């Protein structure tokens, strides 16, 4: 019997294990995202369903291609769910009736350039889905802002399976006849014309846009606010994410919006409008909370979330694009390493610089 092996002290402290691997976490996130996605399918019909499948498939294809190119086995990585979730989030941020190539290019770009170029899961500096969204928005601004009013799956005149497939594959005939602006896009266009927002956006108009039922132009991830928020709260309850980033990000949007609206309500939208419109809720609960690209400490997460929210408001208000969530998250992703270095808990017996305390 080797007594040395049984009596030697451990070389490291024992650690508790939760047993939740990557695939388990991804499945829980997708479960939280599923109700809003299914509602989006119903709200925008078959074209949105086809685009979602194309985007997800392209993301998986890009992941498999990159892994095989690197000489790694693709199957175990594909089964962890990270590429599927990346494609899923990207699909929710696209116009529901966008052409197939937009989802295909975006899905491939997300996993190849946004993720695998950095070394794969856990190594990427930026959120892959937002990298792809920003690349698409810069490269194809017209296609990325071609919103349509909701046309529920069971509504009269809604495209069926084959008609929806033709819309996705060949484009929408006479898109200008059915296209509509999002609230943020409409507000920015009106301001550029010098129109008073209090006159342009009536209470009824705002009520339609801010309805939690999602019956307004936008992406699937923007329109089902109640279900997005419910999914996010469920993730907090399950311990998948903490409340720090979502609450801080929403506060980072709401506080400057409230101040701006109080100063000049004719020019600046109010806090409720900013929080409930665009991708604010999706960004706060499902995008900014990405484990890999956000800070590790609770204090760091508060700083990160506030930065995401504030930059979102700044870009929406003074930037060239009506929506700023993707840009804000990517900008704060670049600061995550610095936040982790500067905002960290003090080790017992050492000062915040890591030096031993005097005896």
Secondary structure by P-SEA (a helix, b strand, c coil): cccccccccccccbbbbccccaaaaaaaaaaaaaaaaaaaaaaccaaaaaaaaaaaaaaaaaaaaaaaaaccccccccccaaaaaaaaaaaaaccccccaaaaaaaaaaaaacccccccccccccccaaaaaaaaaaaacccccccccccccccccccccaaaaaaaaacccccccccccccaaaaaaaaaaacccccccccaaaaaaaacccccccccccccaaaaaaaaaaaaaaaccccaaaaaaaaaaaaaaaaaaaaacccccccaaaaaacccccccccccccccccccccaaaaaaaaaaaaaaaaaaaccccccccaaaaaaaaaaaaaaaaacccccccccccccccccc
